[in-house]
Amino acid sequence: MRTIDWIDGHIELVDQTKLPVEFSVHRVSHIDDLISDIQRLAVRGAPALGVAGAMGVALLAHQHQQDPDKVKAEAARLREARPTAVNLSWGVDRALTKLSQGPEAVLNEALTIRDEDIAACISMGLYGADLVRDLVTRDKARIMTICNTGGLATVERGTALGVIQTIFEQGWLEEALPVETRPLLQGSRLTAWELQEMGAPFRLMVDSAGPFLMNRGYADAVFIGADRIAANGDTANKIGSYSLALAAHRAGKPFIVVAPESTIDMNTLNGDAIEIEDRGSTEVNSIQGVQTAPSGTNTLNPAFDVTPHELITAIVTDRRVVRPTRGERLDTIELGPTRTK
């Protein structure tokens, strides 16, 4: 399954708002539809957004071949569709570098980004599985995770959930422990669906149970994805990640960030400089259209939080493992190969 792809001159993407009840593929032929799909989270996850951004530019380049200024203006709107995830702007900007060479060059760059993402997820799975082997003393691993970081957040396989899949395929996953991930339930709607599809053992938890169960020894490690990793290693991810980091620190368990190199933003010095998207009141005051709070209730609804690098045991990318709690820095650890086995 590919979450997003280019098919016959259009973008096709899995509409994640309809899962787990319905598996639906949406064909995108206009940039306004793609922006809407990004904002309503039909397509989401930092790596998938990078591919969406690049393919959106390819769509524009084919539709406005004689008007590069129009392409750039529309691409700027696409770039700002969601502010926290750096991969969206990265994908748009990278595809735009080929604009002067014509629409096919732009498309080829977008397809290259797609293929690189697929390879990166395989590599992250292998780097991450080896790391967990070193960190976990038990024969089988119990991994807690938040939000959705599987194939639905990338093109195939995933980041943090991709590591869990690799461990499962290698035969030493005892249990995955996803939290439901309020307010939009990406953990229960999407991660549980992906784990069930792969046949992996798992139990779903409410968000607030994660720190308590971590302290009671239910998990050997926590894996999260990332929407932006600052130059010092501070990491923005789904709201609730920081709570799990604090719990892991208290319990003495590894807290591991898994993301491709493209999610590292060396131009953002630290987590304080990361813009955090607030998604308004509707998501908090209702669950899938059912009102759960009094009308007119004001809310705070940050979509992400920031985990300080001091709480991060390791950052696993497709090219290396960096261990902030050992004093390792992103600007000093050299890149290794993209692994295939």
NUPARO-981475 format. One record per atom (N, C-alpha, C): residue in one letter; x, y, z. Coordinates in steps of 0.001 Angstrom, whole numbers, padded with zeros to 6 digits, always signed. Example, Ala and Ser with C-alpha at 12.3 -4.5 7.8 and 13.67 -1.06 7.14 Angstrom:
# residues 2
a+013190-005690+007800a+012300-004500+007800a+013200-003300+007800s+012850-002250+007080s+013670-001060+007140s+012900+000030+007870
END
This chain:
# residues 341
m+000830-001195+000000m+000000+000000+000000m+000868+001251+000000r+000556+002185-000876r+001196+003493-000844r+000164+004527-000387t+000556+005329+000587t-000345+006343+001122t-000587+007450+000115i+000440+007773-000671i+000336+008833-001664i+001178+008446-002867d+000669+008765-004069d+001411+008425-005281d+000924+009306-006422w+001672+009266-007518w+001328+009983-008748w+000823+008948-009746i-000436+009073-010158i-001064+008105-011051i-001731+008842-012215d-001277+008594-013444d-001922+009119-014651d-002163+010624-014591g-001152+011369-014181g-001240+012822-014193g-001945+013438-013003h-002227+012649-011985h-002920+013138-010794h-002233+012595-009546i-002554+013205-008413i-002111+012681-007121i-003229+011804-006569e-002868+010637-006106e-003828+009791-005419e-003337+009564-003993l-004232+009732-003027l-003853+009585-001627l-004964+008903-000843v-004563+008161+000170v-005522+007525+001067v-006138+008604+001947d-007466+008681+001980d-008156+009643+002831d-008196+009095+004252q-007296+009587+005087q-007144+009029+006426q-008249+009450+007383t-009048+010432+006997t-010160+010826+007863t-011249+009760+007897k-011264+008860+006923k-012323+007848+006846k-011940+006522+007498l-010672+006359+007832l-010233+005133+008503l-010603+005181+009988p-010870+004031+010612p-010757+002664+010103p-012033+002108+009478v-013069+002953+009392v-014361+002460+008909v-014319+002186+007418e-013649+003063+006673e-013647+002952+005212e-012260+003234+004673f-011780+002393+003761f-010529+002642+003056f-010872+003305+001734s-010517+004573+001598s-010917+005358+000443s-009705+006076-000134v-009564+006032-001450v-008481+006717-002144v-009057+007939-002846h-008450+009097-002601h-008921+010367-003158h-007993+010802-004288r-008560+011106-005445r-007778+011615-006579r-007765+013138-006524v-006590+013714-006585v-006409+015161-006472v-005950+015707-007813s-006728+016652-008348s-006409+017248-009641s-006222+018751-009557h-006421+019341-008385h-006330+020788-008234h-005624+021109-006926i-004828+022164-006933i-004035+022505-005758i-004908+022854-004566d-006073+023458-004795d-006964+023777-003672d-007426+022514-002956d-007653+021453-003714d-008057+020184-003100d-006919+019596-002275l-005695+019723-002769l-004560+019196-002025l-004359+019977-000727i-004456+021295-000796i-004330+022111+000420i-005411+021730+001421s-006631+021550+000939s-007721+021132+001821s-007441+019772+002437d-006934+018828+001633d-006641+017491+002138d-005556+017534+003215i-004605+018415+003046i-003546+018557+004043i-004103+019163+005330q-004917+020195+005204q-005423+020885+006384q-006452+020076+007156r-007224+019246+006450r-008212+018420+007162r-007633+017059+007548l-006342+016866+007292l-005586+015670+007689l-005998+014421+006930a-006501+014600+005710a-006705+013440+004843a-005361+012826+004502v-004346+013660+004337v-002957+013210+004230v-002190+013931+005332r-001368+013176+006064r-000696+013750+007232r+000547+012912+007516g+001339+013358+008476g+002631+012724+008748g+003702+013458+007977a+004776+013825+008665a+005792+014686+008051a+006329+014148+006725p+006768+012888+006632p+007304+012413+005343p+006263+012424+004225a+005027+012005+004536a+003976+012022+003514a+003691+013446+003058l+003774+014400+003979l+003555+015795+003601l+004674+016306+002695g+005893+015818+002906g+006974+016195+002000g+006715+015725+000584v+006246+014491+000452v+005908+013960-000867v+004722+014721-001450a+003721+015010-000616a+002552+015764-001083a+002952+017142-001581g+003864+017795-000856g+004316+019113-001290g+005001+019070-002638a+005875+018097-002841a+006590+017975-004110a+005639+017623-005245m+004723+016696-005002m+003769+016320-006042m+002795+017455-006339g+002492+018265-005323g+001655+019437-005575g+002309+020413-006521v+003614+020609-006367v+004353+021483-007294v+004367+020868-008688a+004506+019548-008766a+004466+018886-010078a+003118+019093-010744l+002053+019007-009969l+000708+019259-010501l+000607+020678-011049l+001099+021636-010289l+001076+023035-010721l+001929+023240-011967a+003089+022623-012016a+003991+022805-013153a+003371+022295-014446h+002602+021222-014374h+001938+020691-015561h+000730+021540-015965q+000041+022110-014995q-001164+022885-015292q-000868+024309-015711h+000313+024838-015334h+000662+026238-015645h+002047+026288-016285q+002204+025530-017362q+003518+025391-017981q+004072+026715-018500q+003191+027630-018889q+003636+028897-019464q+003686+030027-018440d+003445+029708-017179d+003351+030768-016170d+004068+030334-014886p+005408+030365-014889p+006149+029945-013697p+005850+030793-012467d+005500+032062-012671d+005163+032904-011525d+003885+032413-010842k+002949+031923-011631k+001727+031353-011078k+002054+030105-010261v+002934+029274-010793v+003350+028068-010068v+003951+028450-008723k+004840+029429-008713k+005510+029828-007470k+004518+030410-006471a+003555+031202-006955a+002571+031802-006055a+001678+030743-005421e+001225+029788-006225e+000373+028722-005698e+001174+027789-004789a+002434+027574-005147a+003293+026732-004308a+003509+027369-002935a+003548+028696-002893a+003696+029392-001608a+002489+029133-000711r+001302+029084-001300r+000099+028745-000512r+000181+027320+000011l+000618+026418-000848l+000766+025017-000450l+001780+024887+000676r+002863+025606+000557r+003954+025544+001535r+003482+025882+002937e+002503+026773+003053e+002044+027255+004354e+000800+026526+004856a+000414+025443+004199a-000826+024755+004581a-000793+024254+006018r+000388+023791+006474r+000573+023417+007883r+001966+023890+008291p+002077+024659+009376p+003341+025337+009667p+004385+024533+010430t+003983+023519+011200t+004938+022873+012095t+005810+021854+011379a+005218+021044+010515a+005967+019978+009845a+006884+020560+008778v+008194+020425+008975v+009152+021026+008062v+009172+020323+006705n+008776+019053+006661n+008869+018311+005402n+007989+018884+004307l+006861+019493+004651l+005991+020056+003631l+006722+021160+002869s+007265+022118+003579s+007992+023204+002902s+009245+022669+002211w+009899+021696+002822w+011085+021081+002213w+010740+020435+000880g+009634+019702+000803g+009242+019051-000440g+008872+020055-001515v+008137+021100-001130v+007778+022154-002079v+009031+022824-002624d+009918+023217-001729d+011116+023952-002148d+012026+023098-003037r+012144+021833-002702r+013020+020966-003497r+012460+020777-004904a+011154+020599-005027a+010558+020442-006355a+010682+021734-007168l+010571+022876-006499l+010668+024158-007206l+012052+024386-007811t+013072+023737-007270t+014414+023921-007834t+014500+023404-009265k+013567+022557-009677k+013576+021991-011027k+012609+022702-011974l+011945+023748-011493l+010896+024387-012289l+011416+024920-013619s+012602+025498-013635s+013141+026076-014876s+013443+025020-015933q+013498+023750-015506q+013797+022663-016445q+012534+022034-017038g+011371+022524-016640g+010132+022029-017217g+009367+021105-016293p+008091+020872-016598p+007211+020101-015715p+007658+018657-015494e+008243+018033-016516e+008667+016642-016327e+009835+016548-015345a+010704+017551-015355a+011803+017572-014395a+011273+017737-012973v+010252+018560-012827v+009630+018739-011507v+009005+017425-011044l+008286+016777-011953l+007666+015504-011611l+008716+014456-011243n+009784+014391-012002n+010829+013413-011703n+011435+013652-010325e+011569+014921-009942e+012088+015228-008605e+011100+014766-007527a+009804+014987-007781a+008788+014538-006820a+008805+013015-006681l+008946+012316-007793l+008993+010849-007744l+010273+010365-007068t+011349+011116-007232t+012589+010778-006532t+012399+010913-005028i+011718+011976-004606i+011431+012168-003179i+010576+011017-002665r+009597+010607-003451r+008764+009450-003073r+009617+008207-002873d+010481+007916-003838d+011294+006705-003778d+012314+006776-002645e+012856+007970-002408e+013787+008145-001291e+013090+007882+000040d+011837+008292+000137d+011097+008068+001381d+010889+006581+001632i+010564+005843+000584i+010381+004393+000733i+011680+003752+001223a+012800+004122+000607a+014095+003572+001015a+014452+004004+002436a+014137+005254+002772a+014464+005765+004107a+013728+004997+005192c+012473+004628+004934c+011697+003911+005946c+012273+002518+006197i+012727+001853+005154i+013387+000561+005341i+014646+000737+006189s+015423+001755+005873s+016672+002004+006575s+016433+002370+008032m+015464+003237+008301m+015147+003602+009683m+014733+002377+010490g+013961+001494+009873g+013551+000281+010556g+014742-000555+010998l+015741-000653+010139l+016912-001460+010452l+017806-000790+011500y+018062+000505+011320y+018840+001225+012327y+018146+001177+013685g+016834+001384+013683g+016089+001414+014933g+016042+000069+015622a+015833-000996+014852a+015785-002338+015441a+017122-002703+016074d+018219-002373+015409d+019542-002662+015978d+019762-001887+017276l+019309-000641+017292l+019460+000166+018501l+018690-000441+019664v+017454-000852+019409v+016640-001420+020480v+017262-002718+020997r+017847-003500+020127r+018563-004709+020550r+019653-004360+021571d+020317-003240+021353d+021381-002818+022259d+020834-002283+023585l+019657-001664+023539l+019139-000960+024711l+018231-001804+025588v+017553-002779+025009v+016564-003573+025739v+017196-004906+026126t+017126-005231+027396t+017780-006442+027885t+016902-007680+027758r+015607-007508+027581r+014706-008653+027454r+014814-009260+026057d+014429-010538+025931d+014484-011220+024634d+013481-010648+023644k+012341-010188+024158k+011324-009581+023303k+010995-008180+023816a+010647-007293+022909a+010478-005887+023242a+009007-005495+023303r+008706-004629+024264r+007385-004016+024379r+007561-002519+024133i+006930-002014+023083i+007190-000654+022614i+005926+000194+022713m+006030+001315+023422m+004943+002281+023507m+005138+003336+022420t+004027+003813+021852t+004127+004819+020795t+002890+005694+020797i+002986+006816+020150i+001897+007799+020107i+001628+008215+018665c+000416+008640+018409c-000026+009120+017106c+000095+008004+016068n+000303+008364+014814n+000493+007371+013764n+001767+007696+013012t+002672+006739+012994t+003968+006930+012345t+004276+005772+011405g+003217+005129+010888g+003393+003992+010004g+003350+004383+008541g+002955+003431+007708g+002875+003691+006281g+001938+004826+005938l+000926+005064+006773l-000019+006149+006523l+000617+007522+006718a+001716+007588+007450a+002401+008859+007681a+003566+009068+006718t+003823+008052+005886t+004919+008121+004920t+004360+007688+003558v+005145+007026+002778v+004628+006400+001552v+004371+004920+001806e+005320+004263+002460e+005195+002867+002853e+005928+002656+004178r+005506+001711+004974r+006142+001223+006203r+006097+002217+007348g+006790+003354+007253g+006711+004325+008325g+008026+004584+009020t+007964+005463+010037t+009138+005876+010800t+009182+005075+012105a+008602+005611+013185a+008610+004887+014462a+007861+003561+014355l+006695+003576+013733l+005952+002329+013570l+006664+001402+012584g+007439+001972+011683g+008249+001159+010783g+009305+000358+011536v+009864+000952+012602v+010803+000198+013434v+010072-000941+014142i+008892-000654+014669i+008093-001695+015318i+007783-002812+014326q+007453-002447+013078q+007185-003458+012060q+008424-004306+011793t+009590-003674+011728t+010822-004421+011497t+011089-005396+012642i+010919-004935+013873i+011106-005810+015034i+010114-006974+014987f+008875-006682+014601f+007866-007743+014474f+008276-008750+013405e+008727-008261+012260e+009146-009157+011176e+010355-009991+011570q+011209-009440+012418q+012382-010180+012895q+012025-011184+013988g+010792-011114+014495g+010302-012126+015416g+010501-011862+016888w+010798-010602+017271w+011033-010365+018700w+010230-009182+019262l+009078-008901+018645l+008143-007934+019223l+007175-008683+020144e+007216-008381+021429e+006242-008966+022350e+004913-008247+022233e+004964-006902+022161e+003711-006148+022149e+003990-004695+021793a+003117-004121+020969a+003093-002679+020748a+002000-002078+021615l+002270-000893+022147l+001333-000233+023055l+001058+001182+022556p+000176+001347+021570p-000162+002686+021091p-001148+003379+022025v-000986+004691+022181v-001997+005483+022888v-002957+006056+021855e-004184+006295+022271e-005244+006650+021322e-004998+007960+020589t-004336+008938+021259t-003923+010209+020652t-005095+011145+020397r-005629+011669+021473r-006610+012733+021361r-005951+014014+020835p-006726+014889+020157p-008179+014801+019994p-008669+014068+018749l-007788+013760+017803l-008255+013179+016537l-008022+011675+016445l-007503+011079+017512l-007471+009622+017639l-006649+008925+016550q-005536+009528+016175q-004700+008875+015162q-004139+007544+015653g-003961+007412+016959g-003468+006156+017491g-004487+005040+017395s-005719+005350+017757s-006758+004312+017725s-007308+004102+016322r-007465+005167+015550r-008047+005029+014207r-007038+004476+013206l-005772+004910+013319l-004793+004624+012269l-003722+003624+012707t-003082+003871+013845t-002017+002963+014271t-002573+001581+014608a-003683+001540+015333a-004287+000237+015642a-004681-000481+014355w-005184+000259+013375w-005560-000338+012082w-004331-000907+011384e-003228-000147+011383e-002015-000640+010724e-001439-001859+011447l-001420-001833+012772l-000912-002979+013523l-001766-004214+013269q-003071-004025+013200q-003967-005145+012916q-003731-005685+011514e-003512-004784+010550e-003252-005215+009177e-001965-006031+009075m-000927-005650+009852m+000336-006391+009775m+000334-007640+010658g-000700-007784+011492g-000796-008966+012338g+000058-008910+013582a+000475-007711+013985a+001343-007555+015146a+000528-007550+016437p+001070-008068+017531p+000370-008023+018816p+000370-006604+019381f-000769-006143+019856f-000837-004792+020423f-002015-004666+021370r-001921-003689+022261r-003036-003265+023089r-003111-001748+023045l-004311-001224+022849l-004543+000214+022750l-004815+000792+024132m-004276+001988+024384m-004448+002637+025680m-005003+004046+025491v-005684+004562+026519v-006023+005982+026518v-004744+006774+026768d-004706+008008+026304d-003484+008808+026384d-002945+008907+027812s-003838+009190+028757s-003391+009463+030120s-002874+008225+030829a-003109+007028+030274a-002595+005802+030881a-001129+005569+030561g-000625+006186+029490g+000732+005916+029047g+001793+006159+030108p+001861+007361+030702p+002892+007607+031714p+002789+006675+032917f+001574+006407+033389f+001395+005512+034533f+001875+004103+034218l+001466+003585+033052l+001861+002218+032696l+003361+002123+032419m+003939+003201+031896m+005388+003233+031740m+006073+003088+033094n+005588+003820+034079n+006171+003752+035414n+005981+002386+036057r+004929+001659+035669r+004671+000318+036197r+005429-000776+035432g+006226-000381+034435g+007071-001347+033757g+006419-002092+032612y+005351-001529+032022y+004661-002223+030941y+005405-002130+029613a+006295-001157+029471a+006993-000953+028193a+008495-000897+028412d+009239-001336+027420d+010702-001300+027468d+011277-000049+026828a+010497+000617+025993a+010973+001813+025310a+009775+002556+024730v+009980+003827+024416v+008981+004648+023734v+009561+005078+022398f+008780+004900+021339f+009140+005397+020010f+008159+006497+019625i+008669+007607+019118i+007812+008625+018517i+008377+008998+017155g+007553+009635+016341g+008021+010244+015107g+008411+011687+015375a+008468+012483+014333a+008810+013900+014494a+008240+014690+013334d+007776+015890+013634d+007356+016817+012596d+008429+017852+012299r+009294+018092+013275r+010468+018952+013060r+011462+018671+014175i+012715+018489+013791i+013793+018327+014765i+014713+019533+014626a+014844+020293+015710a+015678+021488+015684a+017155+021107+015699a+018000+022089+015433a+019437+021840+015320a+020027+021257+016593n+019470+021606+017752n+020003+021091+019017n+019374+019766+019429g+018459+019221+018605g+017818+017947+018889g+016444+018051+019511d+016018+019238+019947d+014643+019405+020429d+013681+018957+019335t+012628+018241+019715t+011779+017589+018715t+010311+017928+018905a+009692+018437+017835a+008253+018678+017822a+007549+017446+017287n+006569+016979+018029n+005779+015822+017608n+004379+015968+018189k+003533+015009+017923k+002143+015063+018349k+002032+015370+019839i+001067+016202+020182i+000837+016555+021578i+000667+015288+022423g+001359+015245+023537g+001394+014058+024375g+002743+013372+024365s+003579+013701+023368s+004915+013104+023294s+005772+013525+024482y+005679+014789+024866y+006476+015305+025981y+006136+014564+027277s+004846+014287+027480s+004438+013551+028678s+005071+012164+028713l+005104+011495+027570l+005724+010171+027509l+007239+010261+027720a+007858+011343+027253a+009288+011529+027468a+009599+011689+028953l+008781+012471+029637l+008979+012643+031075l+008798+011319+031809a+007780+010554+031390a+007519+009260+032020a+008672+008285+031768a+009176+008262+030534a+010288+007377+030215a+011531+007751+031029h+011778+009042+031170h+012918+009506+031960h+012777+009062+033413r+011581+009220+033954r+011314+008822+035347r+011474+007317+035534a+011067+006540+034520a+011128+005084+034616a+012473+004514+034188g+013361+005362+033664g+014659+004886+033215g+014598+004081+031935k+013642+004415+031048k+013471+003680+029794k+013878+004555+028606p+014356+003946+027524p+014758+004738+026352p+013576+005451+025707f+013814+006688+025325f+012842+007492+024575f+013492+007820+023241i+012930+007290+022155i+013607+007287+020855i+012763+007999+019807v+013350+008958+019127v+012730+009670+018017v+013172+009017+016718v+012219+008740+015825v+012542+008121+014534v+012000+009025+013425a+012877+009520+012570a+012470+010434+011499a+013555+010473+010440p+013197+010744+009191p+014220+010848+008143p+015058+012106+008305e+016204+012106+007651e+017087+013269+007707e+016375+014553+007268s+015397+014424+006378s+014691+015606+005862s+013878+016314+006932t+013628+015665+008066t+012847+016283+009144t+013737+017113+010059i+015044+016992+009917i+015973+017803+010706i+016091+019182+010067d+015833+020207+010863d+015871+021590+010379d+016997+022332+011092m+018144+022358+010470m+019297+023006+011091m+019162+024524+011132n+018171+025066+010424n+017926+026506+010483n+017072+026894+011690t+016478+025918+012354t+015738+026161+013589t+016644+025755+014737l+017083+026724+015518l+018145+026464+016490l+017698+025570+017630n+016450+025764+018109n+015964+024984+019246n+014447+024925+019216g+013898+024186+020164g+012459+023972+020164g+011637+025226+020384d+012207+026232+021069d+011458+027468+021296d+011140+028187+019994a+011914+027922+018945a+011726+028597+017658a+010747+027864+016740i+010216+026727+017176i+009287+025960+016344i+007869+026494+016520e+007255+026881+015422e+005865+027343+015478e+004946+026152+015731i+004095+026259+016730i+003183+025179+017093i+001776+025532+016628e+001243+024686+015776e-000084+024894+015199e-001167+024659+016245d-002084+025612+016396d-003287+025428+017210d-004452+025209+016262r-005165+024094+016446r-006176+023693+015478r-007594+024090+015883g-007741+024965+016874g-009047+025509+017182g-009882+024614+018087s-011152+024997+018255s-011997+024403+019289s-012761+023168+018847t-013076+023047+017572t-013986+021988+017129t-013481+020605+017496e-012185+020364+017302e-011628+019034+017570e-011693+018664+019047v-011644+019670+019927v-011667+019410+021370v-013092+019299+021891n-013980+020083+021319n-015356+020137+021802n-016247+019051+021231s-015702+018241+020328s-016490+017169+019738s-015570+016028+019341i-016134+014849+019203i-015414+013684+018704i-016171+013134+017515q-015571+013259+016339q-016167+012782+015093q-017623+013249+014956g-017799+014554+015198g-019097+015178+014987g-020042+015117+016166v-019705+014408+017238v-020566+014318+018422v-020072+015312+019459q-020935+016249+019854q-020542+017290+020788q-020259+016696+022160t-019109+017084+022745t-018705+016553+024047t-018455+017642+025082a-018647+018911+024718a-018472+020025+025645a-019581+021048+025383p-019889+021901+026359p-020936+022905+026160p-020644+023806+024969s-021675+024213+024272s-021499+025111+023128s-020779+026378+023557g-019853+026813+022721g-019120+028037+022989g-017930+027884+023913t-017594+026647+024298t-016447+026433+025173t-015154+026831+024466n-014356+027684+025119n-013053+028059+024575n-012027+026976+024897t-011080+026787+024007t-010101+025716+024182t-008690+026186+023889l-007735+025393+024331l-006362+025431+023851l-006128+024097+023168n-005733+024108+021900n-005610+022866+021147n-004315+022842+020341p-003140+022830+021030p-001889+022688+020272p-001816+021303+019657a-001523+021243+018372a-001433+019944+017696a-000148+019212+018042f+000865+019955+018523f+002172+019384+018787f+002715+019892+020110d+003679+019182+020665d+004491+019700+021751d+005957+019528+021377v+006835+020004+022229v+008271+019923+021962v+008950+019193+023113t+009656+018125+022786t+010443+017384+023772t+011875+017890+023753p+012392+018385+024880p+013781+018854+024919p+014761+017710+024645h+015860+018042+024009h+016819+017007+023617h+017396+016260+024809e+017388+016909+025984e+017931+016253+027171e+017142+015001+027563l+015899+014897+027086l+015058+013750+027414l+015072+012684+026317i+015801+012920+025242i+015785+012019+024082i+017005+011103+024117t+016761+009813+024247t+017849+008836+024289t+018576+008772+022949a+017782+008747+021865a+018394+008632+020540a+017464+009209+019487i+018064+009780+018467i+017355+010177+017246i+017832+009225+016152v+016897+008451+015620v+017207+007480+014573v+016736+008043+013237t+017631+008168+012292t+017261+008589+010946t+017578+007454+009973d+017411+007726+008713d+017745+006749+007682d+019240+006646+007429r+020035+007532+008084r+021474+007559+007807r+022353+007434+009048r+021745+007460+010262r+022587+007462+011460r+021727+007356+012718v+022414+007165+013847v+021797+007226+015163v+022570+008259+015978v+021857+009243+016509v+022455+010297+017324v+021867+010178+018728r+022723+010206+019742r+022271+010004+021127r+022464+011293+021945p+021444+012144+022000p+021573+013422+022727p+021898+013262+024205t+021340+012237+024863t+021617+012091+026295t+023061+011719+026570r+023803+011315+025547r+025244+011076+025676r+026060+012295+025258g+025376+013383+024929g+026064+014585+024499g+026329+014651+023012e+025849+013656+022246e+026050+013682+020791e+025155+014739+020147r+025666+015370+019099r+024947+016454+018435r+024752+016141+016960l+023667+016688+016421l+023347+016452+015020l+024410+017002+014078d+025085+018052+014492d+026082+018666+013601d+027457+018023+013711t+027597+016973+014537t+028911+016341+014681t+028913+014857+014321i+027734+014214+014317i+027681+012789+013989i+027544+012645+012479e+028496+011967+011861e+028512+011858+010406e+027401+010944+009891l+026999+011196+008654l+025992+010376+008008l+026593+009031+007597g+025785+007977+007777g+026171+006665+007296g+025375+006323+006059p+025393+005053+005655p+024663+004639+004450p+023175+004481+004718t+022385+004585+003655t+020988+004159+003715t+020992+002644+003634r+020443+002011+004648r+020541+000547+004747r+019407-000158+004019t+019730-001289+003455t+018724-002106+002790t+018590-003478+003432k+019493-003817+004352k+019429-005104+005024k+020227-005052+006312
END
